[in-house]
Amino acid sequence: FFGFGVDLMVPSGFFRDRRLWTPAQQAASEEARKRHQLMLEELDRRCSGTCAGSKARSLLKIAGQSASAELPTDVADSALDPGDGEAQDAQLAQLNAIFEAQIDLLIEQRIPVVSFHFGWPESHQVARLKSEGVFLIGKATSVREAKYLIERGADCVVAQGSEAGGHTGKFLDDEATPSALQLTREIVAALPGIPVISAGGIMDGSDVADALRAGASAAMLGTAFLTTQECQMAKAHREALLVSAAEDTSTKLTRVFTGKPARTLVISRYTTQVMGDLETQLPNCFNGMPLGRVLQKAAAAAGEQEVMYMWAGANWAKSRRRGTTCLSAEALVRRLEAELASAFPGHSPSSTSRSVQQGEFQQLVSARL
């Protein structure tokens, strides 16, 4: 029932033991929790008597429950206070058990390609997947991270540039991330013979051609598919991408909702005005923001664009300008192929203009499908 491949988040990359937080991080996380609580209450008042208000009240009630209460799995990890040392150990153990079960399922279902976000799995997990012939992909935001991944068994590296929408996969350092093309060139030069997938701000066939010319074996697109017919997202998020956001609306990295840096449209006054002063103080982990995703669910249910985050890459408006919004995913892929053919004449699986590395990457992935 799975398609081409599966992307997993590595627990060690998004969960950080609260006992390791600095006093400033502890204080910032608690202040963020209070502000999220107040905004949830505000949403409840605004939406009184509506379905959205009922949703907000339900989420507010969930957020107030104790850490021992049974919560729906889609909010349990975000609604609870991080807790004391024992609670931290229990939460991390649970996350690791879930991650191990996910790997069991991938092997059972014979998933051919698996990628990882926020780091890399343990050596025994890598060995299990490789023994089943799974093609493993890691995401890197620096040459250092790329080398780390390859040294530990990755078959391929995604060069995730600074333009990428949503959560950055950064896991080793907090250095500024280069652009997608610059990072692609750096990783290709540092790891000759290793397939590199370029990602970040890639929206059309011309962008794909640029990535291939930079030495990438392939390109990865995310934001370009957000407005396709098959994509399931909050109605307010879709409306912003399709209509309400001005085409010159910028994006920025923020941690104020999830605790991890992620690129969003700069529409939310809540992100910039109410929470902006906490950006640099928060701990870099999902459990540093216990109520952020609960607030997102309530804001999305209420259609409150000024409160919710809306992940998008830096070049998000390209899809609107070139008329590819609301296409099916299949139609968008066909458009991308046509644009690539125009921007990179002669570029095809059999073309001599393709590098040996690009051809080998296609053969490696095809062999596992």
Buried (B, 14 or more C-beta within 10 A) or exposed (E): EEEEBBEBBBBBBBBBBBEEBEEEBBEBBEBBBEBBBEBBEBBBEBBEEEEBBBBBBBBBEBBEEEBEEEBEEEBBBBBBBBBEEEBBEEBBEEBBEEBBEBBEEBBEEEBBBBBBBBBBBBEEBBEBBEEBEBBBBBBBBBBEBBBBBBEBBBBBBBBBBBBBBBBBBBBBEEEEBBBBBBBBBBBBEBBEEBBBBBBBBBBBBBBBBBBBBBBBBBBBBBBBBBBBEEEEEBEBBBBBBBEEBEEEBEBBBBBBBBBBBBBBBBBBEBBBEBBBEBBEBBBBBBBBBBBBBBBBBBBBBBBBBBBBBBBBBBBBBBBBEBEBBEBEEEEBBEBBEEBBBEBBEEBEEEEEEBBEBBBBBBEBBEEBE
